Amino acid sequence: MPNTFDYPVEIERDEDGRFVVTFPDFGWGATDGATREEALDEAKDLLRELIATTIREGQALPEPSRASKRRPLVVPPLQIALKAALYETCRQTNRSQRRLARDLAVAESEVRRMLNPDHATKAGTIDAVLRQLGTRISLTVEKAA
């Protein structure tokens, strides 16, 4: 299971001079921007969608490869990172939605919402469920690049 959901990107200029961003770890999807900064901002939205689609399809999230000066990291929105952590923890512990609902003493529909990348779930709720599954969230704050 990835211990981070920050993924490196490759940035290239296309024939029109736009900055095109791709996530090599996912192998699909691209976005662009008129400037490098705009393209990286758009990449956050793309990363959210890459993670959400992977979750919806029931696939394992790829392990992020190494960043470098030429392959900067993109940090996903907090909500999707939390959902990804819960999703991957359930996958790694072989917990079905039904079993997780039973373990948490909640309705299965509530667990489905927690795992749904398009449904807002409080960070504290996901943190509590992850702790019950033997995982914890660790937040790193660093100076922006």
N, C-alpha and C positions, 0 to 999 in steps of 0.2 A: 504494500500500500504506500502510495506517495506520502511523505511527511510534510510536503508543501504542495501548493497548487499554483505556484508561481512558475510560469513557463517561459523559456527563451524564444525569441522571435528572430526571423531573418528578415532583413529590410533590403529591398532592391529598388532601383529606379526603373520605371517602365519607359517605353518609347515616347510618352507624353511628358516625362519628367516628374510624374507622381511617384510617391513613396509607397511601395507595395509591401505589406507585412504578411508573413505566413508563420504558422506554428509547426515546425518540422516534427515535433513529437506526436502530433495528431495526424499529420499526413493529408489533411484536407482543409479547405477554407482559406480565404484571403480577404484582406481589406486594404484600403489605401487612404492616402490623404495628400493634400497639396504640399504640406511640410512634413518633416520627420515627426515633429511633436504631434501634429494632427493625426498622422497615421498611427502613432503609438496610443493616442487617446481612443481611436477607433478600435485598436487591437484589444482593449479591455472589454468592449462589447462583444467582439468576436470570441474572445476567450470564454466569456460567460456562456455564449451559445454553444461553443465546442464542448464545454463541460456538461451543460444541460442536455445536449443531444446524446452524449455518451451515457449519461444517467438514464435518459428516457429509453435508450436502446438496450439497457441492461448490460453494457460492456464495461470492462475494467478501464479505469482511467490510466493513461500512460504515465510512467515514471518520468518526471521532468529531467531533461538532459542538462548539461552544464551550460551556464551562461558564460559569455565572454564579452570583450569590448565590442566585438562585431555582432554579438547575439545577446542583446539586452533582455532582462527579465520583464515580463508583464505580470502584474499582480491583479488577480481577479477581484471583482466586487466581493466584499465580506460575506454577504448572504450566500452566494453560490459556493464560496470556499467552505463555509460551514456545512452546506448541503452535501458537498462532495466528500467532506470528512465523514459525515454520518453514513452516506451511501457506501463508501469504501469500507468503513468499519463493519457495516452489516454484511457486505460481501465477504470480507476476510473471516468473519466469525460464523459464516453460514447461517445468518439469522434471516428467516423469511419475515415478511411483513406481519403475517399472522402470529408467528412466535414472538416477535418484538412487541406487538400489541399486548399479547398475553403477559410477557415479562414486565411490561410497563403498567399493566392493568388499565389500559385505555382501549378505545374502539380502534379497530383496524383502519377505519377511515382517517383517524387522526394520524396514524403512522404513515399512511399514504400521503397525506398533506405534508408531513415533515420531510418526506423523501422527494416530494414533487418540487423540481427546481423552479417552477413558476408560481409557487405558493409561498407567501411570506411566513416565516416561522421565527419566533423570537430567539435571539442568540442564546439567552439563558436556558431556554427549553432544549435546544440542541446540545448545549454544554452539559446539561443534566443527563440527557440520554447517553451521550458519549461517555461520561463518567461511569454510568451504570454498565456500559459495555466494556469498561476497562481502558478507556482512551481518554486523553485530556487535550484540551485546546491550549496552545501556547501562542501568545501574540508577540511579534517582534515589531518594534518601532524603530525606523532608521531614517536618516536624512534622505530626502528625495534626490534623485540623480539629476 
